[in-house]
Amino acid sequence: MDAMEHTGTQPERGFSLICTVDEEANMRGVEAAIDAGWVGTDEWVLDTEPTDNQIQVAHKGRTWFELDIKGVTAHASQPWEGADAVAATAEAISHIRRSIEALPHHAELGASTVTFGMVQGGYQPYVVPDACTTWIDMRLVPPATTAKAEMVVQQAIERAQQEVPGIQGTYRITGDRPPIERDPGSPLLAALSKTVEQTTGAPARVSYFTGYTDTAVIAGTCSNHNCMSYGPGSLALAHKPNECVPRDDIQRVEAVLTDLLLSLSGLA
């Protein structure tokens, strides 16, 4: 805006700033932006996630499961009269963890991972628990797919039923986002890499984002190959009590993004 005011010229390209909600969970904000037609296949899209001074252009997929194990209540002194849902859940978790660890690795994205972010079961230490629910976060890399992950979870339920007779297991998928692989021919990647080097005096480092971002949703939903992340701070500090961003990092990213916009708009 300052450049237009001082030069009296209009930019050669349109520019939009989209602010979204719910990025950490179901990403309803960016989905609404896509549905509204604010962004699609052809736009160049850049978010400012904390990227550790890197351009991050690829994402592991993100598949979420809710696993429910039902058992039979009994007095803890007579466990054979019941079916321990928590013990069965432990068997299922162990099977899922080993199965995901055994999946093939990706040349850039590395290994698929799984986290059992929340487990709820039982209500007293002297009662055989009759229910247990586990919320599972899988970060999958090609060639692994959600269909493969479903097979793993179903096999885990079957193993739990064998190990703890009398339990029953079900699951539902609560989130399903595809992996995004790097497009080395992306013109936005070329332009941003060039600007980073010119503005900072150091070669651009290109990597992948370990989390999942709004730009990844656009890339996966719209088949957009010009979606990436470049922002201040470190993801290692995210969701921690001392989460912070160094001032120098903010100033570096501000300078890079300003120069990038001026260049792409023909105002430089």
N, C-alpha and C positions, 0 to 999 in steps of 0.2 A: 504493500500500500504506500509506503514511503517512496519507493522507486517510481511508482505511477504519479505520485504528487509532484515529485521533483522533475520528472522528465516529460510529463504530460502525455505519455504513451500508454496504450492499453496492452495487456499481456496477450501473447500469442495463443496461450492455452488457458482453459478454465481451471480454477482452483477451488476446492471445497474442503472445509474442516468439518468432520463428522465426529461428534461426541456421543458415545454409547454407554449403556448400562449393562450389568449382568455379564460382564466379560469373564469373570472367574467361574461362573456356574453354567447356565444353559445358553448364554450368548444370545438372548432374545433381542437385545438392542441392535446388534449388527444384522440379525435376521430381518428385523423390521426395516432397517436401512436398505437391504437388498430388495425386500418386497416393495418398498416405496420407489424403487428405481433410482435411488441416489448413487448406487455403485453397481457395476456389473462386470462384464467380460473385458471391456476395452480400457477401463481406467487404470492408471498407475496408482497403486495404493501403498502407503507407507505408514506404519505405526511407530510409536516411540516407546516401546517396551524396553526395560533395562537389558542391554545386550553386551555388556562388558567390552565396549569399544569395538564391536564387530558389526558387520552387516549380516543379519541372520535370515536365510532365505528358504529354509526347509523346516518341516515339522513332523514329529512322530504323530501317528493317529492317536485319537483319544476315545477309548471305549469304556463305558461305565456299566457295571452290573449291580443289581441288588439281589443277593442270594438269601433265600429263606429256607431254614431247616426246621421242620416240626418233629417233635419227639413225643414222649409219654412221661407224664409226671409220676414220681414215686418218692418214697422216703429215701434219704441218702444212705441209710443203713441197709436198704434192700434195693440196690441199684438194678438188680436183675429183673425187678418188677417194672422198670421203666425203660425209656430209650433216651439217652443223653444227647440233646440237640447241640450242646456246646462241644462235646467230644466229637460228634460227627462233623461239626463245622471245622474243627481243628484238622481232621483228616482231609476235608475238602480244600482247605487253605493250603495245606502242605502239597497236595497234588497240583493245584493250580500254580503255585510258586515254582515248583520244579518244571512243570510243563512249559511255562512261559520262558523260563531261563534257557530251556533247550531249543527254542525257536531259532531259525537262522538269523544271522546278523546282516545289517545293511552297510554298504561300503561307506556311506557318509553318516547316516543316522545312528549307527551302532546297534545296540541290542534292544529288543523289546523288554519292557519292565512291567511289574505289577505291584500295586500297593493296596493293602487292606486297610483303608483309611478309618473305618469305624466298624466296630463289632458290638452288638447288643444282645445279651442273652442271660437267662436265669433271673431269679429274684431273691433267693435265700441260699446260703451255703449248705443247708441241710436238706435241700430238695433237688431231685434230679430235674434239670431244666428241660422244659418241653418246647422251647422255641429259641431260635437264635437267628439274627439278621446281620448280614455282612454287606458293607458297601465297598465295591472293588473298583479300582482305577487301573486300567491297562493302557500303556503307551506302546502302540504296535508299529513295527516297521515292516516295509515290504520284504518278503512276500506274504507276511502274516496278514490276515483279514479278520473282520468281525466274525465271519462265519467260522473261521478256525478257532477263534476265542470261544465261541458258543460251544463248539465240540469239546474244548478243554473243560469248560464249566460243567457240561452235562456228564462227562466222564468223571469229574470230581464228585458229583452227586452220586453217581453209581458206586464209586469206591466207598463213599461215606456210608451208603446203605449196606454195603457188604460188611464193613467194619463195625457198624453200630446197627444191628438189626432192629427194625421197628420205626426207624426215622423215615421221613419223606422230605425230599428237597425240590424246590422250584426256583426259577430265576426270572428276572426280566431285565432287558437292556434299558438303561436310563439315559444313555448318551452314546452317540455314534458319530465320530468325526474321522474322516479319512486322512491318511498321511499325505503330506505335500512334499514332493521331491523338487530339488533345485532344477531350474531351467537355465543352463549356462548362456543361452542366447537372449535372455531377458534384456530389453533396452533400458529398463529402469535400473537393473543391477549394474549395467555398464555406466550409466550416467552417475549413479550414486557413488560407485567405486572411484570414478574419476574425480568427482567433487571432494570426496573424503581425502584423497591424496593431495589435491591442490590446496585444500583449506587447512589441513592439519600438518602437511609436510611429511606424512608417513604413508606407506602403502596400506590400502584397505585390506582388512582381514575379513574373510567371508566364511561363515559357518552355518550351523542350524540352531533353531530355537528349541530348547528342550520342553518347553511348555506348549500351550496351544493358544493362539491369539485370534482377535477379530479378523485380521487380514488372512489368516489361514482359513477361516470360515468362508470369506469371499473367494479365495483361491479354489477351495474345494467345491463350493456351491456353483460358482460361475465359470469354472475352468479358466481362471485368470492367472496368467503366468508372470504378472508384474505385481506381486504382493510380497512385501518383506518388512523386516523390523530393523530399526536403527534408533537407539535412544540412550539416555544417560542412566548410569547406575549399573548394579549387578543383580542378576536374578538370585544369586546366593543369599542376598539379604531380604528377599521377598518373603512376606508372611512371618517375619521375625519381630520381636519386640523393639529392636533397634533399627528397624528398616529406615534407610536414609539414602539420599543421593548427593554426592559431592557437588559443590557449586561449580568447580572447574569442568565437571562432566556436563552440566547443564549448558554452560557457555560454549563448550566444544560443539555439542549437538545443535545448539541455536545457530552457530556460525555455519555449520555444514548445511543445515536445512535452508537457511537463508540463501546461501550461495547456490544451492541446488534449484530453489524456486526461481531465483533471478535468471539462472541459466536456461531452465526449461521454458520460462515465460518469455524469453527474448528480451529481458529488461537489463541484463548484465552489461 
